[in-house]
């Protein structure tokens, strides 16, 4: 009788262990999947039940409302917020009234205190839509949290709760939060009104260089013309190329023809990225006499400057495609011809 | 398989049986893919006595063109499978549907969508988020004009 080598035993045991492990993982995955499906179905049921309840309650202000169960809280709050944000006018006030009768505000306060990040995000959004002044401190504390999404949402909620009071607080937050995405900052500006952009503009002269650039870029998101005097002043005194480029972007965004002469000053700036912005801005603000300035820029050593100058020329409504084609063929510089030809082709005018 | 949810909450006018063809002048087709918004529109219009048929996406809306026309269509622009603009063009080319009033639901401040919708034959539009009273008023105005 021959004895089996120990390595075979070991391989056999390893195979059994691996099989058991794989089986266990399969069971865990199946259980997790089942739990997820159950949770989704439960949420869908809650959502369907509360959808009708909330809508019917809008028309029956005296009708008693059931309490929202702990497990129903998230789907109900998501549903309420979606309903609230789908409508305007008196319906919004009616939905706020329904929320108070359903004690959603109590639910939200609890979630803000104890919830995980997702729950707090839902709570913050609801608190903003409910506009309850009593939640100010909780929202302020959330707005100072490290999570960019949560803090930006809380800042927006502060604006919704009390627009006037929020201006100073949110301006301070905006000045210090480089991690807020412009997509989240835009709605804050549009709901806060021009006061918020002006509060930021006041901070501009005393801000550090890096913050200055960021603040100026925020003005593009703010879409508020009231900041233009502050930007022009900054451009007058700025020496740093990044600040100048940011200011030029803002000026081109608002397309005030009075700014064309300021922009022209920077067409010959030593930094190529400033010349790029100046050319792009002149494309939006320029007049007929700017044609030769931009044609001169077509011979710039930097490709991006030539390209933006060519795009600016093509964007002028008073220059015909035929005229630009003749400029292109008559130009002595091969790179200038290339840039203009490309811009014309992109505009479908080659 | 049911392709449309028929939502008729508390209609004030006569609603006989389950056949949508019997609803008379107040039968509306709402093409909207967001179930929350669809439910809201159904509730608001049902409260005002309209019978509402829903198409939850562009494909369902297009297949609806084989049937009898409703009194009016409320049409979202951003839809799965076929956009509101495509559906509108097909509506205007379909016999029996060509003169059905169409109210478009557009995103706020989207001038391009509004211009394109009017160019394709839309009768009116309502911006989202909308005021329910405004939607009802616009629908009533178009239905009155049709009579």
Interface residues (C-beta under 8 A of the other chain):
Chain A: X51 X52 X55 X56 X59 X79 X82 X83 X85 X86 X87 X88 X89 X90 X91
Chain B: X34 X36 X37 X39 X40 X43 X47 X128 X129 X130 X131 X132 X133 X134
